[in-house]
Amino acid sequence: MEKRSSYYRTSIVTGEEFEEDEIELLEDQVKLEPPASVWLMSQYPGNLISTGAVTGKRYVFMGGGSTVEVDALDAPGMLSRVFGGNSCCGSGVTSTPQFIVVEM
């Protein structure tokens, strides 16, 4: 028995199913823009200089626990960085993220 594909819709939505008032409401919705910058705190125990992959800006974190305002375009790449956790023999040591988001 073949599996059903989840990539195809079972029904097609056409513009005839909506009334004009509903279409106007959909067009008038407010679009929220993402923030221009976010605050990141370094968890690395020493000084850290990081360059944003998207904007190329240079961010300097002076010691563990220091916070810096980072461009929102660079933040996802920086949040994916980790340190530690590369021990052998299954010691159970996990990696630690270099940065965490801080609300200011």
N, C-alpha and C positions, 0 to 999 in steps of 0.2 A: 504494500500500500504506500503510495507516495505522500510525502508531507505537503501540507498546504503552505504556500509561500506567504510570509507576512509582509512582503514588500508591495503587494497590490491591494488597492482599496476595494472594498466590496461594493461601494456605491460612489457615484460621482456627484459632487455638489456643483450645481449650476447657479447662476445669478437669478434665475427665475424663482428660486425657493425663498429668497429674501425680499422683503418689502423695501421701498425706497427709504423709509424712516430708519430702518435697521442699517442700511448701507451708509447713510449719513452719519449715524452714531459711530460706526466703525472708522470712518475717515476722520472724525473729530477727536479721537482718542489722543491723549497726551503721550508723547514719546519721552521716556526718561533717558537722560544721557548718563553714561557711567561717570564716576568721579574722575577729575583730571589727575589726582595723585592720591596715594595711600601712604600711611606711615608703617614702616617695617622696623622690627627690632631684631638685632643680631643676637643669635644664641652661640655664636662662635666665641671661644674663650680669649681671643686676641684681637688685634687690629685687623680689619678686613677692608680691602679696596675691591669694589665690584663694578663692572661696566655693564650697562643695560644692553641686552641683545638687540632690542628694537630701536631705541633712540640713540644709543652710543654714549649716553651720559655716564659720568663717573660718580660713584657713590662711595663715601668714606665712612666706615663705621669704626669708631675709636673705642675698642674694647667690647667685651661681652655686655649685653644689655643696653647698648647705645641705640637710639632711634634716629632714623633719617627719613625725610619725606622723599618718596620715590614716585616717578611717573607711572601712571596706571598701566601703560603699555609694557613697561619693563617688569612689573610686579609678578605676573604669572611665571615667567622664566626664573626669577630670583626665588620664588617660593618653592620651586621644584628642586632646588639644590639641597643636598644633604652632606653631612660629614660623619666619619666614624662608621662603625658597623662592619668593617671589612676583615674581621678576625677569622682565623681558621678553626677547623675542628668542631664546628657547631657549638660555639660557646654561648649562643643565645643573645649576643650583644646586637642591639638594633641600631640603625643609623638615626641621627638626630637632624632635624631640619635646620639649615643655617639661619633662616629668617622666619618670623611669625608676624602676622598683621596685628597692629595695635590701634585702638580707637583713640583719637586725640580730640 
